Amino acid sequence: MTLPVAPVPPVSSPWRVHALGFIAMGSIMSIMLISPVIPLYLDQRGLPPVHVGGVIGAMSLALMAAEVLALGVTSWVGRRLAVIVALAGSAMMFAWFLLRCRSLGCM
């Protein structure tokens, strides 16, 4: 049986695509690792469960708003600069989180 269209040969992806995917996976994993700790930390600080839920809900809404705004920024400044700024901001945030936890005695 012959195919009506010739098969398309596979094309390898550039290494940048794989690197960005790996970096994105690391960012998502780090957020997933920190998310369960935040309610425990707020509970330890004495916040009532209603306030803890409010903080988590506000963080979720802020994340959705940031994603929508990031789409606009990406189309305005370009993908490369947007990725560089986002990764630098993420690295600074996690470094600040680590330093703050150490200064408070969390670790």
N, C-alpha and C positions, 0 to 999 in steps of 0.2 A: 504494500500500500504506500503510495507516495503522499507526502504532505503538500497541501496547497501553497504553503509558504515555507521558505527555507528556515531551518532553526537558527536562532541568534546565538553566536558564540558567547560564552560567559566573559564578563569583563571584571577584572579585579578592581576593587575600590582603592583609592589612594590611602596612604598610611594616615593622613590627617583625619579622615573620616573615622577610622578605627580609634585613633587617639582621642578625638572628641567624644566618641561613644564611651570610651573607658573613663574619661574624666567625668562625664555626665553620670555614669553609673556610680562613681565614687561620691559625687555630690548627693545623689539620691540616697545612697546607703548611709552617708553621714547624717542626713536629716532624719532618716528612719531610726538611727541609733540614738539620736538626741531626743526625739519626740516623746518617748516613754519616760524620760528622766524629768522633763519639765513639770508634769503634774506632781510627781513625788517631791521635787524640790519646793514647789509652791505649797504643798501640803505640810512639809517640814517647816516652812516659814510661818505657818499658822493661818493660811487663807482658808475660808470655808469652801466646801465643794462647789457652790454656785459660782464663786469668783474664779476658781480654778477652771471650771467649764467655760466661763466667759473669756478668760485669757486664751484658752486653747481655740475657742471659736473665733476670736478676733485674729489670732495668728493664721487660722485657715483662710479667713476672708482676706487678710492682707496678702497671703500667698497667691490667692486667685487674682487679686487686683494687680499684684506685681507682675504676674505672668502676662496679663493683658497689656499692661504698660510696657513690658519688655518687648512685645511684638512691635509696638509703635517706635520704640527707641531703635530696635534692630533695623527697621526699614529706613530710619532717618540717618543713623551713623554707619550702618553696614554690619554684616554678620561678624566679621573678624574682630573689630573693635568691641562690639557688644559682648562677644564671648570672652575676650581678654579682661574686660572690666568686670564681668560677672564672676569669673573665676578668681580674680584678685580680691573682689569683695567677699566672696565666700571664704577664701583663705584667711583674710583678716578677721572675719567674724568668728571662725573656729579658733583662731589663735587667741582672740580676745576672750572667748568663752573659756578656753583652757587656763589662761592667766587669771581670769576672774575667779574661777573655781579654786585654783591653787591659793589665791590670796584669801578666800573665804574659808578655806579648810575643807572643801568638799571632797578633795582627792587625797 
